[in-house]
């Protein structure tokens, strides 16, 4: 196989946004699938990074078929893979591995979330690739990390949530712990990975060298567990599930209202607490010197919760929220997705973005977070079809038509069967 000339690039630049994309010069090679690795790459792509995703020519990323499908493809796919390019290639084949090595000189960041040792089995381990490009940054996300006695165990986000301490807390007392309704362990790991990438990029400006970022799913969860460890280490305290309350902070809970709905009320600041008690007609509790600070309120939290519940259960959620808004007490209702889609604040902040199908069907996807004042992220183009950028990538690398056809005939690569049916609105 021939190599590309210095002016060729297999990474297609996205459409030019109104302002320069903050990560527009970065080239990212995504080798992962499903959630953690791809979410990290998606976050970088939202801010202009040129992400080339490599996925199986036979099935593609399994996420393409997860949950609700439209015209054979997951709607989730349009969130997880927006702004990316797709190179469909079987990484188990030596010829595909060679193509990866040809891409490495032009790659700033490689992202993968395979089981530890997989890249090394393919001859694509970081040590090998950084010989080709010493500036290469490699983000590795796995269940248990690249070292340690558990490193070879298969790991998914839900297992990491349990091992990281989160699952133990997500239940009503004495009831079976429940999982968070989304893959929060994967997402937390992805965001930690993005932080690591940005740190490594900053350091590379000084040293000129890349490095490896090792993110374990369970560690990303554990990193968000606040005071669990020091409370146990210093006091022998094992925090238990507390339902909708937050032990040690009072008052903050979910309170039943009319129509069997709930209002979440966080009155745990000292001055906020006094305003809350005044709003519900319980100045006796608001002015009680024993309850002036959180330490005293925690000791009498059941009494305080009962007073709030007595007030809220005779009112609608709307009445409760309106009253507390006037009192400047943080409160809210529990949103389902219908509530989110109808909320004017979501829409005003650009968090509901529309996509339009060729048949005129529209649907919405989440907007981009975080929001930058001068160089915001953008939804530049839709998620790619399987192998949509295969020919473009291989041609830029210098492969000729005969070589590409040979790879197609051997099933090592794939190209789309039909043109895209989706376009941004």
C-alpha positions as CSV (number, residue, x, y, z in Angstrom):
1,X,0.0,0.0,0.0
2,X,1.2,3.5,-0.8
3,X,1.3,6.3,1.6
4,X,-0.2,9.8,1.4
5,X,1.7,12.8,0.2
6,X,2.2,15.5,2.9
7,X,-0.6,17.6,1.5
8,X,-3.2,14.8,1.6
9,X,-5.5,14.4,4.6
10,X,-8.0,11.6,5.2
11,X,-9.8,13.7,7.7
12,X,-12.5,15.8,6.0
13,X,-12.9,19.2,7.4
14,X,-16.5,20.0,8.6
15,X,-18.4,23.0,7.2
16,X,-16.9,26.2,8.3
17,X,-19.0,27.6,11.3
18,X,-19.7,31.3,11.8
19,X,-16.8,31.5,14.2
20,X,-13.6,29.4,14.2
21,X,-14.1,26.1,15.9
22,X,-12.0,26.0,19.0
23,X,-10.8,22.4,18.3
24,X,-10.9,22.7,14.5
25,X,-7.2,21.8,14.0
26,X,-7.4,18.5,16.0
27,X,-7.7,15.2,14.2
28,X,-9.2,12.4,16.3
29,X,-9.3,8.7,15.4
30,X,-12.1,6.8,17.2
31,X,-11.7,3.1,17.6
32,X,-14.3,2.5,20.3
33,X,-17.9,1.6,20.1
34,X,-21.2,1.9,22.1
35,X,-21.0,4.7,24.7
36,X,-17.9,5.7,26.7
37,X,-15.3,6.2,23.9
38,X,-17.7,7.5,21.3
39,X,-19.2,10.0,23.8
40,X,-15.7,11.4,24.5
41,X,-15.1,11.7,20.7
42,X,-18.6,13.3,20.2
43,X,-17.8,15.9,22.8
44,X,-14.6,16.9,21.0
45,X,-16.4,16.8,17.6
46,X,-19.1,19.2,18.9
47,X,-16.3,21.8,19.2
48,X,-14.8,21.2,15.8
49,X,-12.4,18.3,16.2
50,X,-12.2,16.2,13.0
51,X,-13.3,12.8,14.2
52,X,-12.8,9.7,12.0
53,X,-14.7,6.8,13.5
54,X,-13.6,3.3,12.6
55,X,-16.3,0.7,12.8
56,X,-17.0,-2.9,11.7
57,X,-17.8,-3.3,8.0
58,X,-20.3,-6.0,8.9
59,X,-22.5,-4.5,11.6
60,X,-21.0,-1.1,12.4
61,X,-21.1,0.2,15.9
62,X,-23.8,-1.8,17.8
63,X,-25.3,1.5,18.9
64,X,-26.7,1.9,15.4
65,X,-29.3,-0.7,16.4
66,X,-29.9,0.2,20.1
67,X,-33.3,1.4,21.4
68,X,-35.8,3.1,19.1
69,X,-35.0,2.9,15.3
70,X,-36.0,5.1,12.4
71,X,-35.6,3.6,8.9
72,X,-33.3,0.9,10.4
73,X,-31.0,3.2,12.4
74,X,-31.1,4.2,16.0
75,X,-32.3,7.7,16.8
76,X,-29.6,7.7,19.5
77,X,-27.0,7.4,16.7
78,X,-27.8,11.0,15.6
79,X,-26.8,12.2,19.1
80,X,-23.7,10.0,19.7
81,X,-22.1,10.3,16.3
82,X,-23.0,13.7,15.1
83,X,-20.1,15.7,13.5
84,X,-18.2,12.4,12.8
85,X,-16.9,10.6,9.7
86,X,-17.2,6.9,9.3
87,X,-14.5,4.6,8.0
88,X,-15.8,1.1,7.9
89,X,-13.0,-1.3,8.4
90,X,-12.3,-4.7,10.1
91,X,-9.5,-3.9,12.6
92,X,-8.8,-7.6,13.1
93,X,-7.3,-7.8,9.6
94,X,-3.6,-6.9,9.2
95,X,-4.4,-4.8,6.1
96,X,-6.8,-2.7,8.2
97,X,-4.2,-2.4,11.0
98,X,-1.7,-1.1,8.4
99,X,-4.2,1.6,7.3
100,X,-4.5,2.7,10.9
101,X,-0.8,3.1,11.1
102,X,-0.9,5.2,7.9
103,X,-3.4,7.5,9.6
104,X,-1.4,7.9,12.8
105,X,1.1,10.5,11.5
106,X,-1.8,12.9,10.9
107,X,-3.7,12.0,14.2
108,X,-3.6,14.1,17.3
109,X,-5.8,11.9,19.5
110,X,-6.7,8.2,19.4
111,X,-9.7,7.1,21.5
112,X,-10.5,3.5,22.3
113,X,-12.6,1.6,24.8
114,X,-11.7,-2.0,24.1
115,X,-10.7,-4.5,26.8
116,X,-7.1,-3.9,27.8
117,X,-4.6,-5.7,25.6
118,X,-6.8,-5.7,22.5
119,X,-4.9,-2.9,20.7
120,X,-1.6,-4.7,21.6
121,X,-3.0,-7.9,20.0
122,X,-3.6,-6.0,16.8
123,X,-0.1,-4.4,16.9
124,X,-1.7,-1.0,17.6
125,X,-0.7,-0.5,21.2
126,X,0.3,3.1,22.2
127,X,4.0,2.2,22.4
128,X,3.9,1.0,18.8
129,X,1.8,4.0,17.5
130,X,3.8,6.6,19.4
131,X,7.0,5.4,17.6
132,X,5.2,6.5,14.4
133,X,3.9,9.8,16.0
134,X,5.5,10.8,19.3
135,X,2.9,13.6,19.7
136,X,0.0,11.1,19.7
137,X,-2.3,11.3,22.7
138,X,-4.1,8.0,23.4
139,X,-7.3,7.9,25.5
140,X,-8.0,4.5,26.8
141,X,-11.3,3.8,28.6
142,X,-12.0,0.4,30.1
143,X,-14.0,-1.1,32.9
144,X,-11.2,-1.4,35.4
145,X,-8.2,0.4,33.8
146,X,-5.1,-0.9,32.0
147,X,-3.4,-2.2,35.2
148,X,-4.4,-4.0,38.4
149,X,-5.9,-7.5,39.1
150,X,-9.2,-6.8,37.5
151,X,-7.9,-5.3,34.3
152,X,-8.9,-8.3,32.1
153,X,-12.5,-8.5,33.4
154,X,-15.2,-7.3,31.0
155,X,-16.7,-4.0,32.3
156,X,-19.8,-2.1,31.4
157,X,-21.0,1.2,32.9
158,X,-23.7,-0.4,35.0
159,X,-21.1,-2.6,36.7
160,X,-18.9,0.4,37.3
161,X,-21.8,2.3,38.9
162,X,-22.1,-0.6,41.3
163,X,-18.4,-0.9,42.1
164,X,-17.9,2.9,42.2
165,X,-20.4,3.2,45.1
166,X,-23.3,4.9,43.2
167,X,-25.7,1.9,43.0
168,X,-25.6,1.3,46.7
169,X,-27.1,4.8,47.3
170,X,-29.8,4.7,44.6
171,X,-32.7,3.2,46.5
172,X,-35.3,3.7,49.2
173,X,-34.1,2.4,52.5
174,X,-34.3,-1.4,52.8
175,X,-35.3,-1.7,49.2
176,X,-33.4,-3.1,46.2
177,X,-31.0,-0.5,44.7
178,X,-32.0,0.6,41.3
179,X,-29.9,1.8,38.4
180,X,-29.9,5.3,37.1
181,X,-32.0,5.3,33.9
182,X,-29.2,6.2,31.6
183,X,-25.6,5.0,31.2
184,X,-24.2,7.5,33.6
185,X,-21.0,5.4,34.4
186,X,-20.0,5.5,30.7
187,X,-20.8,9.2,30.4
188,X,-18.8,10.1,33.5
189,X,-15.8,8.1,32.2
190,X,-16.1,9.8,28.8
191,X,-16.1,13.3,30.4
192,X,-13.1,12.4,32.6
193,X,-11.4,11.2,29.4
194,X,-12.1,14.6,27.6
195,X,-10.6,16.4,30.6
196,X,-7.5,14.2,30.3
197,X,-7.2,14.9,26.6
198,X,-7.4,18.6,27.1
199,X,-4.8,18.4,29.9
200,X,-2.5,16.3,27.7
201,X,-2.9,18.7,24.8
202,X,-1.9,21.6,27.0
203,X,1.1,19.7,28.3
204,X,2.1,18.7,24.7
205,X,2.5,22.4,23.9
206,X,5.4,22.4,26.4
207,X,7.0,19.0,25.9
208,X,6.1,18.2,22.3
209,X,5.2,14.7,23.4
210,X,1.9,12.8,23.6
211,X,0.9,10.5,26.4
212,X,-1.6,7.8,27.4
213,X,-4.7,8.6,29.4
214,X,-6.0,5.6,31.4
215,X,-9.7,6.1,32.5
216,X,-11.5,3.3,34.4
217,X,-15.2,3.4,34.4
218,X,-15.5,2.6,38.1
219,X,-12.9,5.2,39.0
220,X,-14.8,7.9,37.1
221,X,-17.9,7.0,39.2
222,X,-15.9,6.8,42.4
223,X,-14.4,10.2,41.7
224,X,-18.0,11.7,42.1
225,X,-18.8,10.0,45.3
226,X,-18.1,13.1,47.4
227,X,-17.5,12.3,51.1
228,X,-18.1,8.6,51.1
229,X,-14.5,7.5,51.7
230,X,-13.3,10.1,54.2
231,X,-16.4,9.5,56.3
232,X,-15.8,5.8,56.3
233,X,-12.0,6.1,56.8
234,X,-12.2,8.6,59.6
235,X,-15.4,7.7,61.3
236,X,-16.3,4.1,60.2
237,X,-19.5,5.5,58.6
238,X,-21.0,3.5,55.7
239,X,-23.5,5.8,54.0
240,X,-26.7,4.0,53.2
241,X,-29.5,4.6,50.7
242,X,-31.8,7.4,51.7
243,X,-34.3,7.6,48.8
244,X,-34.8,11.2,47.6
245,X,-33.1,12.8,50.6
246,X,-29.4,13.7,50.9
247,X,-28.2,12.6,54.3
248,X,-26.4,15.2,56.3
249,X,-27.9,18.1,54.4
250,X,-31.3,19.5,55.5
251,X,-33.9,20.1,54.3
252,X,-33.6,18.7,50.7
253,X,-36.1,16.1,49.5
254,X,-38.9,15.3,47.2
255,X,-42.3,16.3,48.7
256,X,-45.7,14.9,47.6
257,X,-48.2,17.3,46.1
258,X,-51.7,16.9,44.8
259,X,-52.3,14.6,41.8
260,X,-49.6,12.3,43.2
261,X,-46.8,14.5,41.8
262,X,-43.7,15.7,43.6
263,X,-41.8,18.9,44.1
264,X,-38.1,18.9,44.8
265,X,-37.2,21.5,47.4
266,X,-33.7,22.4,48.4
267,X,-33.9,24.7,51.5
268,X,-30.6,23.7,53.0
269,X,-28.9,27.1,53.0
270,X,-29.3,29.0,56.3
271,X,-31.0,32.0,54.9
272,X,-32.9,30.0,52.3
273,X,-34.2,27.8,55.1
274,X,-35.7,30.8,56.9
275,X,-37.4,32.0,53.7
276,X,-38.8,28.5,53.1
277,X,-40.3,28.2,56.6
278,X,-41.8,31.6,56.3
279,X,-43.4,30.7,52.9
280,X,-45.1,27.6,54.3
281,X,-46.3,29.4,57.4
282,X,-43.8,27.8,59.9
283,X,-41.9,30.8,61.2
284,X,-41.7,28.9,64.5
285,X,-39.3,26.5,62.8
286,X,-37.6,29.2,60.7
287,X,-36.8,31.3,63.8
288,X,-35.8,28.4,66.0
289,X,-32.1,29.1,67.0
290,X,-31.4,25.3,67.1
291,X,-32.3,25.2,63.4
292,X,-30.3,28.2,62.3
293,X,-27.5,26.1,60.9
294,X,-27.3,22.8,59.0
295,X,-25.9,20.8,61.9
296,X,-29.0,21.5,64.0
297,X,-31.4,20.9,61.1
298,X,-29.9,17.5,60.4
299,X,-30.7,16.4,64.0
300,X,-34.4,17.4,63.5
301,X,-34.7,16.6,59.8
302,X,-37.8,14.4,60.2
303,X,-39.6,17.2,61.9
304,X,-38.7,19.7,59.2
305,X,-39.6,17.3,56.4
306,X,-43.0,16.5,58.0
307,X,-43.8,20.2,58.2
308,X,-42.9,20.8,54.5
309,X,-44.9,17.7,53.5
310,X,-47.9,18.8,55.4
311,X,-47.9,22.0,53.5
312,X,-47.1,20.6,50.0
313,X,-49.6,17.8,50.0
314,X,-52.6,20.2,49.9
315,X,-51.3,22.1,46.9
316,X,-50.5,21.4,43.2
317,X,-47.0,21.3,42.0
318,X,-47.5,24.5,40.2
319,X,-48.8,26.2,43.3
320,X,-45.8,25.0,45.3
321,X,-43.3,26.1,42.7
322,X,-44.9,29.5,42.3
323,X,-44.9,30.1,46.1
324,X,-41.3,29.1,46.5
325,X,-40.1,31.1,43.5
326,X,-41.5,34.2,45.1
327,X,-39.7,33.3,48.2
328,X,-36.5,32.6,46.3
329,X,-36.2,29.0,47.4
330,X,-34.7,26.5,44.9
331,X,-37.4,24.1,43.9
332,X,-38.5,22.2,40.8
333,X,-40.6,19.4,39.6
334,X,-39.5,16.0,38.3
335,X,-39.4,16.3,34.5
336,X,-40.0,13.5,32.1
337,X,-38.9,14.1,28.5
338,X,-42.3,15.6,27.5
339,X,-41.8,18.2,30.2
340,X,-38.3,18.9,28.8
341,X,-39.5,19.2,25.2
342,X,-42.2,21.7,26.2
343,X,-40.0,23.8,28.5
344,X,-39.3,27.4,27.2
345,X,-36.0,27.6,29.0
346,X,-34.6,24.6,27.3
347,X,-35.6,26.1,23.9
348,X,-34.3,29.6,24.7
349,X,-30.9,28.2,25.5
350,X,-30.7,26.1,22.3
351,X,-30.9,22.8,24.1
352,X,-33.5,21.4,21.7
353,X,-32.1,21.2,18.1
354,X,-34.2,20.0,15.2
355,X,-33.1,17.5,12.5
356,X,-35.2,17.0,9.3
357,X,-35.6,13.9,7.2
358,X,-36.0,14.0,3.5
359,X,-39.6,12.9,3.9
360,X,-40.2,16.0,6.0
361,X,-40.2,14.2,9.4
362,X,-38.5,16.2,12.1
363,X,-37.2,15.2,15.5
364,X,-35.0,16.9,18.1
365,X,-31.7,16.1,19.7
366,X,-29.9,17.7,22.7
367,X,-28.0,20.9,22.1
368,X,-24.3,21.4,22.8
369,X,-22.8,21.7,26.3
370,X,-20.8,23.6,27.5
371,X,-21.6,27.0,26.0
372,X,-18.6,29.1,25.1
373,X,-19.2,32.8,24.6
374,X,-16.8,33.4,21.6
375,X,-16.2,30.0,20.1
376,X,-19.3,27.9,20.7
377,X,-19.8,24.3,19.6
378,X,-21.9,23.5,16.6
379,X,-24.0,20.7,15.1
380,X,-22.1,20.9,11.8
381,X,-23.4,17.7,10.2
382,X,-25.4,14.6,10.9
383,X,-24.1,11.2,12.1
384,X,-22.6,9.3,9.2
385,X,-23.8,6.3,7.4
386,X,-21.7,3.1,7.9
387,X,-18.6,3.6,5.8
388,X,-19.7,7.0,4.4
389,X,-16.1,8.3,4.4
390,X,-14.3,5.0,3.6
391,X,-13.5,5.8,-0.1
392,X,-12.5,9.4,0.7
393,X,-10.2,8.3,3.5
394,X,-8.5,5.6,1.6
395,X,-8.1,7.7,-1.5
396,X,-6.5,10.4,0.6
397,X,-4.0,7.8,2.0
398,X,-2.9,7.1,-1.6
399,X,-4.7,3.8,-2.3
400,X,-5.8,3.3,-5.9
401,X,-9.1,2.0,-7.2
402,X,-7.7,-1.6,-7.6
403,X,-6.4,-1.7,-4.0
404,X,-9.7,-0.3,-2.7
405,X,-11.8,-2.8,-4.7
406,X,-9.6,-5.6,-3.3
407,X,-10.3,-4.6,0.2
408,X,-14.0,-4.5,-0.6
409,X,-13.9,-7.9,-2.2
410,X,-12.2,-9.3,0.9
411,X,-14.8,-7.8,3.3
412,X,-12.1,-5.7,5.0
413,X,-13.9,-2.4,4.3
414,X,-17.4,-1.3,3.5
415,X,-19.1,1.6,1.8
416,X,-22.7,2.8,2.1
417,X,-25.5,1.0,0.2
418,X,-27.7,4.1,-0.2
419,X,-27.2,7.8,0.1
420,X,-27.9,9.6,3.3
421,X,-31.6,10.4,3.9
422,X,-31.0,12.9,6.7
423,X,-30.0,16.5,6.7
424,X,-29.7,19.2,9.3
425,X,-32.5,21.7,9.6
